[in-house]
Amino acid sequence: MRTKPIYFYGDMKLVIVESPNKCHTIQRYLGDEYVVLASKGHIRDLSTSGKGGYGVDVNNDFKASYVITKSKYPTVNELKNAARQADEVLLATDPDREGEAIAWHLTQVLGLDPLTTKRLEFHEITRASISEAIKHPRTIDMNLVNSQETRRIIDRIMGFKLSGLVQKKIKSKSAGRVQSATLKMITDHDKEIAEFVPEEYWRLVVEFSKNNRKFSAEFDKYGQIKEIPNKETNDKILSMLGKEIVVKEIKKSVKSVESKPAFTTSSLQQEAFNVYHFSTKKTSELAQELYEGINLGDEHVGLITYIRTDSTYLSDTFVERATNYITEKFGKEYVGKRKIVKQAQAQNAHEAIRPTSNHRTPESIKGALFANAKSKANDLYKLYKLIYERTLASLMVAKKESVEKVTFESNGIEFKSEYTSTIFDGYTKIYSAEKQEEKANPKFTEGEKLEIINIVNEQKFTQPPAKLNEAKVVKLMEEKGIGRPSTYASTIDTLLKRKYIETKQGQFETTEQGKKTSIVLNKYFPSLIDVKYTANMESYLDKIQEGDVSRSEVLHKFYDEFIKIAEDASKKMYKDEDVPIGRKCPKCGAELVMKKGKFGDFIGCSNFPECDYCENETQLEYTGENCPVCGKPLVYRRSKKGKKFIACSNYPHCDYIKSEKKPIEVVGKCPECGGDLVKRKARGREIIGCSNYPRCHHIEYPKKSS
């Protein structure tokens, strides 16, 4: 918030952007005749008035009622004051649906004409891009605004109605169009894992040596037998095996491995998770910082283009510059062709996420990052390096590999192994994420005999599908059309905050409440939380954006179908009964039950509201262990001084307290994810780290006492 009012002198123009971090940079590019201020995101949202608290008049063509968000009053007053003084107002919010909607809301609040107010569109924060936007302004695209408003109305109605039902009936915190479809996808996957029936098979590997190096070959076939299904077959094949194997056949080929396209939002989130174990939320925050700009000493400049995109397109100008750079840096033989990837629902007006300059290499900006970005510098450097290398690699030639497939034989039993070596490194010359160490391949000749020095023979069982992690969930959301690139991270974050899913060793697992929520929603709203329904809705929103269908048509169709299903479910949906804990209320003698309240689980009287007895009103955090004295669950509690300890949930009837040599000491909340900050030791020194590690890597160091 500014401490001094803004004063305009002469014919000065006001430019409004979304993020305050962009203001200083864009101000420098535009000069003294402009004043750049930020809306700090959305300034208005739907009210909670009218039928259902939707903020929408469903009987008047879904007319929306908007209110200024309370926290934005100072910002709105500042913008109004500046707009009154300015000779002209230009809107430079982000180039997507949300940005277009924010621009339109600004015209409504500031009294501007949306049909004539200039709208600046740029996809990177560089001098050239800003100058081009100023030269070629457009007006607000009402199709984009209508598309965003339709999505917001649908999500509000669906979210309020579904959330109200699950809160009332099964004590779940919320439900919604995108989060419920994502939860169902994760729950279905967990169910597939739980129902998986393993099948027996046997693994047979022979080991041999050549030139003092050990090699191996895997069983391939024996007659018509291509897999070893049981011990009987295994023992029969094993008894036939001789003491040596013969090189029966060598097949040589050359394989080309193409580079991947430049990053979209989702592919960046996936790669950052796979390479650096960054959460989707962390990747989004780091990418936003790189987009908004970093102080490089002589200038503050955006290092990458706009980060919310589902397109792999690269502009002709960038491709030309990058091609010249690749030629200068690596040679003409490394220059490849631009990849054209057709993507469903991609907004191809946007570019892929790419660096704003080819010559601004990761190494050249590393010093400036570490000088200005402090604790985030290393992570910003890693992400920028990933984006920079992937973009240039996408325009480079394929890696060429020599592949040798060798068949070995012993008494009619065939074994196979494959050996690969790089002939030409191609795009991996720069893309370090895919570089691999290689060893020289053995040189076999057909007919050569080799002594078997060891046999690896073991019974195995087929494994269930691997559990989902953040990268896989984002990939599935993209493939199935659930949500948009800008919503992937927030959707996953919501499911974690609602405790519908949890992370264990970097993998997602549905909680009991998550399973219950998904089962109930699938029972009463099968068509609405189905991934196809959500994907189809996204398709309709795209059609509104393209002007092929009207906002009114989509909203009426949605509401007429949804409200019937919701009202029917409200009558049929069962209500969860409170779970008795095996004790009587000391106040009235009725059963004490476990209840869910606004702030978590607590124990209360089943005779409520006649009896208002309750205990443990703060959230019960279970340890997963049972009390060794009475068998009831152990929970975390806090002392009067705020220290955390483990005790029996059956208190005061059982006063067991678990003795711990090193009790968990919570010292605050994590600024990155909201988890507990706890004291722990790492490499011999005391640190303060997030309890959500490894999902969150936030670390602080205790201040030394003077």
FENBELMO-V685269 format. One record per residue. N is the residue number from 1. RES is the residue in three letters. PHI is phi as a letter, one per 40 degrees, with the letter a starting at -180 (999 if undefined). NEAR is the number of other ideal C-beta (glycine too) atoms within 8 Angstrom. Layout:
[[N	RES	PHI	NEAR] [N	RES	PHI	NEAR]]
This chain:
[[1	MET	999	5] [2	ARG	c	6] [3	THR	c	3] [4	LYS	b	4] [5	PRO	c	5] [6	ILE	c	11] [7	TYR	b	5] [8	PHE	b	11] [9	TYR	b	4] [10	GLY	g	6] [11	ASP	c	5] [12	MET	c	12] [13	LYS	b	12] [14	LEU	b	16] [15	VAL	b	14] [16	ILE	b	14] [17	VAL	b	13] [18	GLU	c	11] [19	SER	b	11] [20	PRO	c	6] [21	ASN	c	8] [22	LYS	c	14] [23	CYS	d	12] [24	HIS	c	9] [25	THR	c	13] [26	ILE	c	14] [27	GLN	d	10] [28	ARG	c	8] [29	TYR	c	9] [30	LEU	c	11] [31	GLY	g	5] [32	ASP	c	3] [33	GLU	c	8] [34	TYR	b	11] [35	VAL	b	12] [36	VAL	b	14] [37	LEU	b	13] [38	ALA	b	12] [39	SER	c	15] [40	LYS	f	9] [41	GLY	g	7] [42	HIS	c	11] [43	ILE	b	15] [44	ARG	b	11] [45	ASP	a	8] [46	LEU	d	13] [47	SER	c	9] [48	THR	b	6] [49	SER	c	6] [50	GLY	g	10] [51	LYS	d	8] [52	GLY	g	7] [53	GLY	g	8] [54	TYR	c	13] [55	GLY	g	14] [56	VAL	b	14] [57	ASP	c	10] [58	VAL	c	8] [59	ASN	c	4] [60	ASN	b	6] [61	ASP	f	6] [62	PHE	f	13] [63	LYS	c	7] [64	ALA	c	9] [65	SER	b	11] [66	TYR	b	11] [67	VAL	b	9] [68	ILE	c	10] [69	THR	c	9] [70	LYS	d	5] [71	SER	c	4] [72	LYS	c	13] [73	TYR	d	8] [74	PRO	c	7] [75	THR	c	12] [76	VAL	c	11] [77	ASN	c	8] [78	GLU	c	12] [79	LEU	c	15] [80	LYS	c	10] [81	ASN	c	10] [82	ALA	c	13] [83	ALA	c	12] [84	ARG	c	6] [85	GLN	c	10] [86	ALA	c	12] [87	ASP	c	7] [88	GLU	a	7] [89	VAL	b	12] [90	LEU	b	14] [91	LEU	b	14] [92	ALA	b	12] [93	THR	c	12] [94	ASP	d	9] [95	PRO	c	8] [96	ASP	a	11] [97	ARG	d	10] [98	GLU	c	10] [99	GLY	c	11] [100	GLU	c	15] [101	ALA	c	14] [102	ILE	c	15] [103	ALA	d	13] [104	TRP	c	12] [105	HIS	c	12] [106	LEU	c	15] [107	THR	c	14] [108	GLN	c	9] [109	VAL	c	12] [110	LEU	c	10] [111	GLY	g	5] [112	LEU	b	9] [113	ASP	c	6] [114	PRO	c	11] [115	LEU	c	6] [116	THR	b	6] [117	THR	c	14] [118	LYS	c	11] [119	ARG	b	14] [120	LEU	c	12] [121	GLU	b	8] [122	PHE	a	11] [123	HIS	b	9] [124	GLU	a	11] [125	ILE	c	14] [126	THR	b	10] [127	ARG	d	6] [128	ALA	c	6] [129	SER	c	12] [130	ILE	c	14] [131	SER	c	9] [132	GLU	c	9] [133	ALA	c	12] [134	ILE	c	10] [135	LYS	c	6] [136	HIS	b	6] [137	PRO	c	10] [138	ARG	b	7] [139	THR	b	10] [140	ILE	c	14] [141	ASP	c	9] [142	MET	c	8] [143	ASN	c	10] [144	LEU	c	12] [145	VAL	c	12] [146	ASN	c	12] [147	SER	c	14] [148	GLN	c	12] [149	GLU	c	11] [150	THR	c	14] [151	ARG	c	10] [152	ARG	c	10] [153	ILE	c	14] [154	ILE	c	12] [155	ASP	c	11] [156	ARG	c	12] [157	ILE	c	14] [158	MET	c	12] [159	GLY	c	12] [160	PHE	c	11] [161	LYS	c	12] [162	LEU	c	15] [163	SER	c	12] [164	GLY	c	8] [165	LEU	c	13] [166	VAL	c	16] [167	GLN	c	10] [168	LYS	c	6] [169	LYS	c	11] [170	ILE	b	9] [171	LYS	g	8] [172	SER	c	12] [173	LYS	c	7] [174	SER	a	12] [175	ALA	a	13] [176	GLY	a	11] [177	ARG	d	13] [178	VAL	c	12] [179	GLN	c	13] [180	SER	c	16] [181	ALA	c	14] [182	THR	c	15] [183	LEU	c	16] [184	LYS	c	14] [185	MET	c	14] [186	ILE	c	15] [187	THR	c	13] [188	ASP	c	8] [189	HIS	c	11] [190	ASP	c	12] [191	LYS	c	8] [192	GLU	c	10] [193	ILE	c	10] [194	ALA	c	6] [195	GLU	c	6] [196	PHE	c	8] [197	VAL	b	4] [198	PRO	c	8] [199	GLU	b	6] [200	GLU	c	9] [201	TYR	a	10] [202	TRP	b	14] [203	ARG	b	11] [204	LEU	b	13] [205	VAL	b	12] [206	VAL	b	15] [207	GLU	b	12] [208	PHE	a	13] [209	SER	b	11] [210	LYS	a	8] [211	ASN	f	5] [212	ASN	g	3] [213	ARG	b	7] [214	LYS	c	7] [215	PHE	b	10] [216	SER	a	10] [217	ALA	a	12] [218	GLU	c	10] [219	PHE	d	12] [220	ASP	b	8] [221	LYS	a	8] [222	TYR	a	9] [223	GLY	g	5] [224	GLN	c	4] [225	ILE	c	9] [226	LYS	b	5] [227	GLU	b	5] [228	ILE	c	12] [229	PRO	c	7] [230	ASN	a	8] [231	LYS	c	7] [232	GLU	d	6] [233	THR	c	11] [234	ASN	d	13] [235	ASP	c	8] [236	LYS	c	8] [237	ILE	c	14] [238	LEU	c	10] [239	SER	c	6] [240	MET	c	10] [241	LEU	c	11] [242	GLY	c	8] [243	LYS	c	4] [244	GLU	a	9] [245	ILE	b	14] [246	VAL	b	11] [247	VAL	c	15] [248	LYS	c	8] [249	GLU	a	7] [250	ILE	b	11] [251	LYS	b	8] [252	LYS	b	6] [253	SER	a	7] [254	VAL	b	8] [255	LYS	b	8] [256	SER	c	8] [257	VAL	b	8] [258	GLU	c	6] [259	SER	c	12] [260	LYS	c	7] [261	PRO	c	9] [262	ALA	c	11] [263	PHE	c	14] [264	THR	c	16] [265	THR	d	14] [266	SER	c	13] [267	SER	c	10] [268	LEU	c	15] [269	GLN	c	16] [270	GLN	c	12] [271	GLU	c	13] [272	ALA	c	13] [273	PHE	c	16] [274	ASN	c	6] [275	VAL	c	8] [276	TYR	b	9] [277	HIS	g	7] [278	PHE	c	11] [279	SER	c	11] [280	THR	c	14] [281	LYS	c	12] [282	LYS	c	13] [283	THR	d	15] [284	SER	c	11] [285	GLU	c	9] [286	LEU	c	13] [287	ALA	c	14] [288	GLN	c	10] [289	GLU	c	12] [290	LEU	c	15] [291	TYR	c	14] [292	GLU	c	11] [293	GLY	h	12] [294	ILE	b	14] [295	ASN	c	8] [296	LEU	b	9] [297	GLY	g	6] [298	ASP	c	3] [299	GLU	a	7] [300	HIS	b	9] [301	VAL	a	11] [302	GLY	c	13] [303	LEU	c	12] [304	ILE	b	14] [305	THR	c	14] [306	TYR	d	13] [307	ILE	c	13] [308	ARG	b	9] [309	THR	a	14] [310	ASP	b	13] [311	SER	b	13] [312	THR	b	13] [313	TYR	c	8] [314	LEU	b	14] [315	SER	c	7] [316	ASP	d	5] [317	THR	c	6] [318	PHE	c	10] [319	VAL	d	11] [320	GLU	c	8] [321	ARG	c	9] [322	ALA	c	13] [323	THR	c	10] [324	ASN	c	8] [325	TYR	c	11] [326	ILE	c	13] [327	THR	c	11] [328	GLU	c	5] [329	LYS	c	5] [330	PHE	b	9] [331	GLY	h	5] [332	LYS	c	5] [333	GLU	c	6] [334	TYR	c	13] [335	VAL	c	10] [336	GLY	b	10] [337	LYS	b	4] [338	ARG	c	7] [339	LYS	c	9] [340	ILE	b	4] [341	VAL	b	6] [342	LYS	c	4] [343	GLN	b	10] [344	ALA	c	5] [345	GLN	g	9] [346	ALA	c	9] [347	GLN	c	9] [348	ASN	c	7] [349	ALA	c	4] [350	HIS	c	13] [351	GLU	c	13] [352	ALA	c	15] [353	ILE	c	16] [354	ARG	a	13] [355	PRO	c	12] [356	THR	c	13] [357	SER	a	6] [358	ASN	c	8] [359	HIS	c	6] [360	ARG	c	9] [361	THR	c	7] [362	PRO	d	10] [363	GLU	c	5] [364	SER	c	7] [365	ILE	b	14] [366	LYS	c	9] [367	GLY	c	6] [368	ALA	c	11] [369	LEU	c	13] [370	PHE	c	10] [371	ALA	c	7] [372	ASN	b	9] [373	ALA	c	11] [374	LYS	f	5] [375	SER	c	4] [376	LYS	c	9] [377	ALA	d	11] [378	ASN	c	7] [379	ASP	c	11] [380	LEU	c	14] [381	TYR	c	13] [382	LYS	d	9] [383	LEU	c	15] [384	TYR	c	15] [385	LYS	d	10] [386	LEU	c	14] [387	ILE	c	16] [388	TYR	c	11] [389	GLU	c	13] [390	ARG	c	14] [391	THR	c	16] [392	LEU	c	14] [393	ALA	c	13] [394	SER	c	15] [395	LEU	b	14] [396	MET	b	15] [397	VAL	c	9] [398	ALA	c	10] [399	LYS	c	12] [400	LYS	b	12] [401	GLU	b	12] [402	SER	c	12] [403	VAL	b	11] [404	GLU	b	12] [405	LYS	b	10] [406	VAL	b	14] [407	THR	b	13] [408	PHE	b	15] [409	GLU	a	11] [410	SER	a	13] [411	ASN	f	7] [412	GLY	g	8] [413	ILE	c	11] [414	GLU	b	12] [415	PHE	b	15] [416	LYS	b	11] [417	SER	a	11] [418	GLU	b	8] [419	TYR	b	9] [420	THR	b	10] [421	SER	a	9] [422	THR	c	11] [423	ILE	c	7] [424	PHE	a	7] [425	ASP	c	7] [426	GLY	f	14] [427	TYR	c	16] [428	THR	c	11] [429	LYS	d	9] [430	ILE	b	10] [431	TYR	c	13] [432	SER	c	7] [433	ALA	c	9] [434	GLU	b	7] [435	LYS	c	6] [436	GLN	b	4] [437	GLU	c	3] [438	GLU	b	6] [439	LYS	b	4] [440	ALA	c	5] [441	ASN	c	9] [442	PRO	c	9] [443	LYS	b	4] [444	PHE	c	10] [445	THR	b	7] [446	GLU	c	8] [447	GLY	g	6] [448	GLU	c	8] [449	LYS	b	8] [450	LEU	b	12] [451	GLU	c	8] [452	ILE	c	14] [453	ILE	b	7] [454	ASN	a	6] [455	ILE	b	10] [456	VAL	b	10] [457	ASN	b	9] [458	GLU	a	6] [459	GLN	c	7] [460	LYS	b	8] [461	PHE	b	8] [462	THR	d	6] [463	GLN	b	4] [464	PRO	c	7] [465	PRO	d	7] [466	ALA	c	6] [467	LYS	c	10] [468	LEU	c	10] [469	ASN	b	10] [470	GLU	c	11] [471	ALA	c	11] [472	LYS	c	10] [473	VAL	c	14] [474	VAL	c	15] [475	LYS	c	10] [476	LEU	c	11] [477	MET	d	14] [478	GLU	c	12] [479	GLU	c	6] [480	LYS	c	10] [481	GLY	g	11] [482	ILE	c	14] [483	GLY	g	10] [484	ARG	b	8] [485	PRO	d	11] [486	SER	c	9] [487	THR	b	9] [488	TYR	d	16] [489	ALA	c	12] [490	SER	c	9] [491	THR	c	14] [492	ILE	c	14] [493	ASP	c	10] [494	THR	c	10] [495	LEU	c	14] [496	LEU	c	11] [497	LYS	c	7] [498	ARG	c	11] [499	LYS	g	10] [500	TYR	c	13] [501	ILE	b	13] [502	GLU	a	8] [503	THR	b	11] [504	LYS	b	6] [505	GLN	f	5] [506	GLY	g	8] [507	GLN	b	10] [508	PHE	c	12] [509	GLU	a	10] [510	THR	c	12] [511	THR	c	10] [512	GLU	c	5] [513	GLN	c	9] [514	GLY	c	16] [515	LYS	c	11] [516	LYS	c	11] [517	THR	c	15] [518	SER	c	15] [519	ILE	c	9] [520	VAL	c	12] [521	LEU	c	15] [522	ASN	c	10] [523	LYS	c	7] [524	TYR	b	11] [525	PHE	b	13] [526	PRO	d	8] [527	SER	c	6] [528	LEU	c	12] [529	ILE	b	15] [530	ASP	c	10] [531	VAL	c	11] [532	LYS	c	6] [533	TYR	c	11] [534	THR	c	16] [535	ALA	c	11] [536	ASN	c	8] [537	MET	c	11] [538	GLU	c	13] [539	SER	c	10] [540	TYR	c	11] [541	LEU	c	12] [542	ASP	c	10] [543	LYS	c	10] [544	ILE	c	16] [545	GLN	c	11] [546	GLU	c	7] [547	GLY	g	5] [548	ASP	c	5] [549	VAL	a	7] [550	SER	c	7] [551	ARG	d	11] [552	SER	c	8] [553	GLU	c	8] [554	VAL	c	14] [555	LEU	c	13] [556	HIS	c	9] [557	LYS	c	8] [558	PHE	c	11] [559	TYR	c	11] [560	ASP	c	8] [561	GLU	c	8] [562	PHE	c	12] [563	ILE	c	9] [564	LYS	c	8] [565	ILE	c	12] [566	ALA	c	12] [567	GLU	c	8] [568	ASP	c	9] [569	ALA	c	11] [570	SER	c	8] [571	LYS	c	6] [572	LYS	c	7] [573	MET	c	10] [574	TYR	c	5] [575	LYS	b	7] [576	ASP	c	8] [577	GLU	c	4] [578	ASP	c	9] [579	VAL	c	6] [580	PRO	c	9] [581	ILE	b	11] [582	GLY	g	4] [583	ARG	b	8] [584	LYS	c	7] [585	CYS	c	14] [586	PRO	c	4] [587	LYS	c	7] [588	CYS	b	9] [589	GLY	g	5] [590	ALA	c	10] [591	GLU	c	9] [592	LEU	c	13] [593	VAL	b	12] [594	MET	c	10] [595	LYS	b	11] [596	LYS	b	6] [597	GLY	b	8] [598	LYS	d	2] [599	PHE	b	7] [600	GLY	h	8] [601	ASP	c	9] [602	PHE	a	15] [603	ILE	c	10] [604	GLY	b	12] [605	CYS	c	15] [606	SER	c	11] [607	ASN	c	8] [608	PHE	c	8] [609	PRO	c	4] [610	GLU	c	5] [611	CYS	b	11] [612	ASP	b	6] [613	TYR	c	11] [614	CYS	a	10] [615	GLU	a	7] [616	ASN	f	10] [617	GLU	c	7] [618	THR	c	8] [619	GLN	c	7] [620	LEU	c	10] [621	GLU	b	6] [622	TYR	c	9] [623	THR	c	9] [624	GLY	g	3] [625	GLU	b	7] [626	ASN	b	7] [627	CYS	c	14] [628	PRO	c	4] [629	VAL	c	7] [630	CYS	b	9] [631	GLY	g	5] [632	LYS	c	12] [633	PRO	c	9] [634	LEU	c	14] [635	VAL	b	13] [636	TYR	c	10] [637	ARG	b	8] [638	ARG	b	8] [639	SER	c	7] [640	LYS	c	3] [641	LYS	c	4] [642	GLY	g	6] [643	LYS	c	8] [644	LYS	c	9] [645	PHE	a	12] [646	ILE	b	11] [647	ALA	a	12] [648	CYS	c	14] [649	SER	c	13] [650	ASN	c	10] [651	TYR	c	8] [652	PRO	c	4] [653	HIS	c	6] [654	CYS	b	11] [655	ASP	b	7] [656	TYR	c	11] [657	ILE	b	8] [658	LYS	c	8] [659	SER	c	4] [660	GLU	b	8] [661	LYS	c	3] [662	LYS	b	4] [663	PRO	c	7] [664	ILE	c	8] [665	GLU	b	8] [666	VAL	c	10] [667	VAL	b	7] [668	GLY	i	7] [669	LYS	b	7] [670	CYS	c	14] [671	PRO	c	4] [672	GLU	c	10] [673	CYS	b	11] [674	GLY	g	6] [675	GLY	c	10] [676	ASP	c	9] [677	LEU	c	14] [678	VAL	b	12] [679	LYS	c	8] [680	ARG	a	8] [681	LYS	b	6] [682	ALA	a	7] [683	ARG	f	3] [684	GLY	g	4] [685	ARG	b	6] [686	GLU	c	7] [687	ILE	b	12] [688	ILE	b	13] [689	GLY	b	12] [690	CYS	c	15] [691	SER	c	10] [692	ASN	c	9] [693	TYR	c	8] [694	PRO	c	7] [695	ARG	c	8] [696	CYS	b	13] [697	HIS	b	8] [698	HIS	c	11] [699	ILE	b	8] [700	GLU	b	8] [701	TYR	b	6] [702	PRO	d	8] [703	LYS	c	4] [704	LYS	c	4] [705	SER	c	3] [706	SER	c	2]]
